[in-house]
Amino acid sequence: MFKIVRSFVRAWVCLALVFAGAAWAEGSALHMLVGFPPGGGTDAIARTLGDKLKDVLGVPVLVENKAGAGGQIAAQALKAAAADGNTVFLSHDHTISILPQVLKNPGYEPAKDFVPVAGVATFVNAFALSGGTPAKSMTAYVTWIKGQGGGKGTVGVPAPASVPEFLVQVIGQKYALDLQAAPYRGGAPMMSDMLGNQIAAGVASVPDFIENHRGGKLQIVAVMGAKRQAILPDVPTFSELGLSGFEDVPYYGFFAPAGTPRAAIDRFSDALAKVLAMPDVKDRLTHMGLTVGFMTSQQLATREQAYTKTWARIIKASGFVAQ
């Protein structure tokens, strides 16, 4: 009798998992959380992917911008979401790898509260100058700042205690400048001030800068990474400029609440792989400044862990104390 009951329970568990993994097929919308405002690079990526995922999955894909605190609000929303396979979070390195190291209580623990679903791409951060800034290269910018009241300057960054902010600190130390990072609530509002020449320079992802760089409204003068970017062949890396330690590049990936059924994760992962293989999608994301490369759940987890370790060393060396 006990064996019969146990078999019955096992069968129901398996059936429940199948239903959970098939939830999208039954018409439930997929909620795609984004931690930054509309108009920024992350939002553009989410909407490009969501437009295609709705066709592959056969359900509506709702992009939900929960902006603020460098993606922290969206991450907390993901933690609170039901683990039914209908909510995913498109995030880059800052929210997953950096915030948990610089905040004492971010309100979530990635290793405990989230599960990696699939990776989208890698990208690089860049240093850019506003159109009204007379300097047109990194070297010229350093010379210009030194001539502006003793080397003091303000550099915009999309979020506080972020990779861009640490980069501003290292640049200041390297060139003996008094640079202060000015944190914004995402790349879009920072870009608005740069285009209005309210700030002379900014550090953000290439996807945030690329269109205005192409339009001549600002100029990217240096990029992270071990080599120059194919879409910016004339822009030197920080390594070329003598700033080593910024060769490891950040990532974009999807995460789901812990406990999300494997069937749902695999279904989304398979759909994303098909979408990223579409020539128009790949071209669009590449044009934004991404190096497109699908990653499985395990590959994304490995990439995230390696990146987190790299920045743990840099953050510790900077003397930064968790807030």
N, C-alpha and C positions, 0 to 999 in steps of 0.2 A: 504493500500500500504506500509506504513512504517513497519507494522508487517511482511509483506512478505520479504522486504529487510533485516530486522533484522534477520529473520530466515535463509535467504540465506547466510548472512555473518557468522552467527554462524556455519552453516553447513560447510562452507569453512574453518573456523578456526579449527574445530574439525578434518576435513580431513587433514589439514596441520600437525596437531599434530600426527596423525596416521602415515603419511608419514615420519615425522621426527623420530618417534620411530622405524620405520621399515627400516631406512636407511641402517643398516648393512645387512639386508636381501637382499638388492638390489645390494650388492657387494662392498660397500664402506669399505675401510680398517679401522680398529680401531687403532688409534695412542695412544700408552701408553707411556707417558712421565716419565722419571726417572731422578732425580736431581743429580745423582752420576755416576762416571765412570764405565765402564764394569769391572767385576772382583770383585766388592764389594758385600756385603750382599743384598742391595736393588736391584741391577741388577739381582742377581741370583733368587730372589723371583719373579721379573717381568717376567723373561724368563720362569720360571717354570709354572707360571700362564698363560702366553701368549700362551704357547705351547698347552695348553688344551682349553683355551678360543676360539681359532681359530676354533676348531672343534665344540664346543657347539654353538657358534654364527654363524658359517658357513662363516666367512670372514677372510682375513689375519689380523694378529695382529702384528703391527710394534712397537718394543721397541725402543724408541728414547732417547738416553742418552744426556741430556743437563746439563752436569756437571758444577759445580762451585758455589761458594758463599753459600754452605750449602743447595743447592736445590733452592735458590732464582731465578736463571736463568730459571729453569724449571717452577717454579710457575708463573713467569712473562709471560712465553710462554703460560701457561694454560689460564691466564687472557686474552691474545690476541687471543686465538683460538676461532673459531666459535662455538656457543652453539648449535651444531647440533647433539650431541650424539656420534660423532666420535672421540672425544679426551678425554682421562682421564689421571689423574696424580696419580701414585702410590707414596705415601709419608708416611714418619713416622712423629713423633711428632715435630722434629726440625723445619722443614719448615713451618708447619701449626700453631703450638702452641708457639714455642719459638722465632723464628726470628721476628715476628711482635711486640714482647715485648722488644727486645734488639736493634732494628734498628728504627730510627726515620722515615725513608722512605724506606721500603723494596720493594716498587713498586707494592704492592698488599695488599688487606684487605680480609682475608679469609671469614669473615662473609658477606661481600658485594660482593666479586668477584667470590667466589666458592660455590659449593653446594656439601655436602657429598653424596657419591653414595653408598658405601658399605665398611665395615671393613673386614680385612683379619685375623688379629692376634694381639696379644700383645707379647712383648719381654722384655728383660732386658739388661741394659748396664752392662759392666764388667770392672774390672781393671786387666790388664794382664802384665806379665813380659817377656821381650825378652829372647831368649834362652841363650844368653851370659851373662845375669845378674845372679850373684851368688846366690841371694836370691830366695827362692822357696815358700814364703808365704808372706802375707801382713806384718806381724810382722817382719819377717826377712828383708823385703824390707825397712821398716822404720829404722831399726837398721843399715842397710847397707848405706842408704842415709845419716844418721847422721854422719857416719864415712867418708863420701866423701866431704870434704871441707866445713864443717859447715852446713850440712843438705840441700845443694842446689841440685836440680835435675830438669830434663826436662821430661815431660810426654806428649806424643802425643795425639791429639784429632782430630776427623774427620772434624771439622769445628769450626770456631771461635764463641764465645758467644753461645755455645751449652751446653746442659745438661752435656756432658763429661767435658767441661771446668769448669763449676760451681762445678762439683764433684771434680776436681783436686784442686780447691780453698778450698773446705771444708776439704778435706783430709790434705792439708797443714796446715790449721788452727788446725785441730784435733790433729795432731802429732807434731806441732811446727816445720814444715819443710818449707823451701823456695822452693816450687815447682812452676815451670813455665810451663804453657800449651803451646804446640807447635801445632798450628792449621794446618791441611792439607786440601786438596781438596777432601775429602772423605776417607773412610776406606781403600780402596785398596792401595793408595800411602803411607799411614801411615803404613800399614802392611808390605810394601816392606822395609821401613826403619827399622822396628822392626826385620824383618827376617835377615836383614843385620847387626843387632846390632848397628845401627846408633843412636837409642834411647833405653833407658833401659826399658821403660814402656809405656803403652798406655791405654786409656779408649775409648771403642767403644761398639757396640752392640755385644751380643753373636754370632749372625749370622756372623759377621765380623771375629770373633776370632776362632770359634769352630773347623774348620777343622785343622788349624795349632796347636791348643791345643791338639787335638786327635793325631796329628802326632808328638807331642813332640817338636815342633819347637818354641813354646812359652807356657806360663803357665798362665791360668786364676786363680787369687787368691782371688777374691771377686766379688759378683754380687749384683745388686739392687734387690728390691722386698721384699715382706713380708715373703717369705719362699725360701728355696733352690730350685734350678732348678732340674727337674727330670733327665736331661741329664748331670748334674754336681753335683751329690749328695754329693761329698766330698768338694765342694767349699762353704765357708761360705758367708752369706749375709753381707752387710755393717752394718745392724742392729746388727748382732751378734758381729761385731767388734767394736760396740759402736758408729756407725755413723747413727743416726736416721734421718728420713725425706725423705728417698729414697725408701719408700715402694710402692708408686704409680708407676705403670709400663707404659711405652710408648706403642704406637700402630702403626700399619700399616693400611692404608686405601686408598681407591680410591676417588678422587675428580674430579669434572667436572666444566666447566665454568658456572657461574650464568646464569640462563635462559634456561639451558638445559631442554628439555621437560621431563615431568615426565615419559612418556611412554618409553623413551630411558633409563632413570635411572633405571626403574623397569626391563627392559629387561637385562641390564648389571648385575644388582643385582641378578636376578634369575640365570643368567648364572654362576656368580661367586659362588653362593651357591652350584650349582651342581658340579663345579670344586673342591671346598674345601671339598666336601663330598667324593671325589674319594680317595680310600685308598692309592694309590701310591703318590698322591699329598700331602695328609695329612702326610704321612710318610716322604716324602722328606722335607717338611717345618719344621716338628718336629725335624728332624735330623739336620736342620740348626740352631735350637735353638729357634724356635718360638712356642708359645702356640696358636695353630690354633683355631679360633673361629669366624665364620661368624657373621657380624653385619649388620643390615639393615641401611638404610640411617639415620633414626632417632636415632638408637642406636649408630652409629658412631658419630653423632653430639653431643649426650649426653656425650659420652666418651671423645671427643675432648674438650668440654667445661669444664668438671671436671678436666682434666689434665692441661689445660691452667690455671685454677684458682690455682691449687696446685703450679705450677711453678711461677706464679705471686708473690706468697708469698715468695718463696725461692729467687727469683731474687731481690725483694725489700729488703729482709733481708741482702742480700750480699752487698748492697750499689751500685750495678751496675747501671751506667747511660747510657741510650740509646745513641747509637752512631749516 
